[in-house]
Amino acid sequence: MNFQLNLIKDKVEFFEADSLKKLENQIQTQIEANEAILLGVHAVSHQMHVDEHGRRFYSAVVHFKAQ
């Protein structure tokens, strides 16, 4: 039996929420989960969109890399 481990070196995750606080909580939860597999935050990109009813919509992309 041949057993081989492949380490994750790069990972990009997308997040979206209707409030900035919810978006921050989602990202923080995933940062903690990814630290367990030795990935740290490399870059973060975020945007905010306002729809025709004035509601705000937040999204973010977080790039994780091996530490």
C-alpha positions in Angstrom: 0.0 0.0 0.0 1.4 3.4 -1.0 0.4 6.3 1.2 1.2 9.9 0.0 0.4 13.3 1.5 0.0 16.4 -0.7 0.2 19.7 1.1 -2.1 22.5 0.1 0.1 25.5 -0.9 -2.5 28.0 -2.2 -6.2 28.4 -1.5 -8.6 31.1 -2.6 -12.0 31.5 -0.9 -15.0 33.7 -1.6 -17.3 35.2 1.0 -20.5 37.3 0.8 -22.9 38.8 3.3 -25.5 41.5 3.8 -23.5 43.2 6.6 -19.9 44.0 7.1 -19.9 42.4 10.6 -21.2 39.1 9.2 -18.6 39.2 6.4 -15.8 39.8 9.0 -17.1 36.9 11.1 -17.1 34.5 8.2 -13.6 35.4 7.2 -12.3 35.2 10.8 -13.8 31.7 11.2 -12.2 30.5 8.0 -8.8 32.1 8.9 -8.8 30.1 12.1 -9.8 26.9 10.2 -7.0 27.4 7.6 -4.4 28.1 10.3 -4.9 24.5 11.4 -3.7 23.3 8.0 -0.8 25.8 8.1 -2.3 28.4 5.7 -2.0 32.1 6.4 -3.7 35.1 4.7 -1.7 36.4 1.7 -4.1 38.9 0.3 -7.6 40.2 0.7 -9.8 41.9 -1.8 -13.3 43.3 -1.0 -16.2 45.1 -2.6 -19.5 46.7 -1.6 -22.5 46.9 -3.9 -25.7 48.9 -3.3 -28.8 47.5 -5.1 -31.7 49.5 -6.5 -33.5 49.5 -3.0 -30.5 50.9 -1.2 -29.4 47.7 0.4 -25.7 47.0 0.8 -24.1 43.8 -0.2 -20.5 42.9 0.8 -18.2 40.4 -0.8 -14.6 39.5 -0.3 -11.9 37.2 -1.8 -9.2 35.9 0.5 -6.0 34.3 -0.8 -4.4 31.9 1.6 -0.8 30.6 1.2 1.3 28.1 3.0 3.3 29.7 5.8 
